[in-house]
Amino acid sequence: MTDAAFTLSNGDQFIAIYQGGPNDGQTDTRFVTDGDFDAEITVITAVDGNEAMIDYTKSSVSKVGDEYHVFYVYDPKDSDQVNAPEDRGDRQ
């Protein structure tokens, strides 16, 4: 189902589900602006005690009951560089 199949209004809520990167598996409740879901989201995340700006790009949308679930995929080329958990030594 594409975004065009959904009737959206500014202020409608949706669940952003992050896939990959340091926010993998986490969710946020967000609001529709400009009549559509966000195409990209930048999340400020603490990694090893430092803040990093992590970018995610919309990949798919589904409707579950009365909620919209929007999946966002990690975009490493536009994000601050962070070490993978397996490369952090004993600080995992």
C-alpha positions in Angstrom: 0.0 0.0 0.0 1.4 3.4 -0.9 1.1 6.7 1.0 -1.4 7.8 -1.7 -3.8 5.1 -0.4 -4.0 6.8 3.0 -6.0 10.0 3.7 -3.8 12.0 6.1 -4.3 15.3 7.9 -1.8 17.4 9.7 -1.6 16.3 13.3 -2.4 12.6 12.6 -0.2 10.3 14.7 2.0 7.6 13.4 4.5 5.1 14.8 8.0 5.4 13.4 9.9 2.1 13.5 13.7 2.3 13.1 15.5 -0.4 11.3 19.3 -0.6 11.5 21.8 1.7 13.1 22.0 2.5 16.8 18.2 2.9 17.0 17.4 -0.5 15.5 14.1 -1.8 16.8 13.1 1.4 18.7 9.9 3.3 18.0 8.7 6.9 18.3 5.2 8.4 18.1 5.3 11.2 15.6 2.8 13.5 13.9 2.0 14.1 10.2 3.1 17.5 8.9 2.5 18.9 5.4 -0.1 16.2 4.8 2.4 13.3 4.6 4.7 11.1 6.6 8.3 12.4 7.0 10.4 11.2 4.1 13.5 11.4 6.3 14.1 11.6 10.1 17.3 12.7 11.9 17.5 11.3 15.4 20.0 12.6 18.0 21.3 9.5 19.8 23.9 8.9 22.5 26.5 6.5 21.4 29.5 5.8 23.8 28.5 8.9 25.7 28.6 11.2 22.7 25.7 12.6 20.8 25.4 11.6 17.1 22.9 12.6 14.4 21.5 9.5 12.8 19.5 9.7 9.6 16.7 7.3 8.6 14.8 7.2 5.3 11.2 6.1 5.0 10.9 2.6 3.4 7.3 1.4 3.9 4.0 2.2 5.5 1.3 -0.1 6.8 -1.9 0.5 8.7 -2.5 -1.7 11.8 -5.9 -1.2 13.2 -6.3 2.6 13.5 -2.5 3.2 13.6 0.0 3.9 10.9 3.3 2.1 11.2 6.0 3.8 9.1 9.3 1.9 8.7 12.6 4.0 8.5 15.9 2.4 7.4 19.3 3.6 8.6 21.2 5.8 6.2 24.9 5.5 7.2 26.2 7.8 4.5 24.2 10.8 5.8 24.6 10.0 9.5 27.4 10.8 11.9 29.9 7.9 11.9 29.5 5.6 14.9 31.2 2.3 15.9 29.2 -0.9 15.6 28.4 -2.5 19.0 30.8 -5.4 18.3 33.6 -2.8 17.8 33.1 -1.0 21.1 35.1 -3.5 23.2 33.9 -3.8 26.8 31.5 -0.8 26.5 28.7 -2.6 24.8 
